[in-house]
Amino acid sequence: MQMLCYCMLVEDVMEGKVSHGYIFYIRDGNRQVGIAYNTGLKHKILSELEKILDIIQNERMPKPTDVKTRCIDCTYKNICVR
Ligand code: SF4
């Protein structure tokens, strides 16, 4: 999602079309991974951002993730109620 947000921001700032974002893994064999971006994904991101804004404005704790591998490096794992 972070990469898609960057694509959306670049599109807005540069006033052009973005079709891909790229992640470069410099510690993992210098790999480059392309992430496709399109209008459908932009709408999905905007929908997710609205949900995040709702959580912030209403001061609600989001539900814990069902994907436990996301918790491994999570900044909040020491205070999370999962
Ligand atoms: S530890 Fe982090 S990723 Fe895992 S459920 Fe809690 S907040 Fe979400």
Boltz pocket constraint, residues with backbone or C-beta under 6 A from the ligand:
constraints:
  - pocket:
      binder: B
      contacts: [[A, 63], [A, 64], [A, 65], [A, 67], [A, 68], [A, 70], [A, 71], [A, 74], [A, 75], [A, 76], [A, 77], [A, 78], [A, 80], [A, 81], [A, 82]]
      max_distance: 6.0
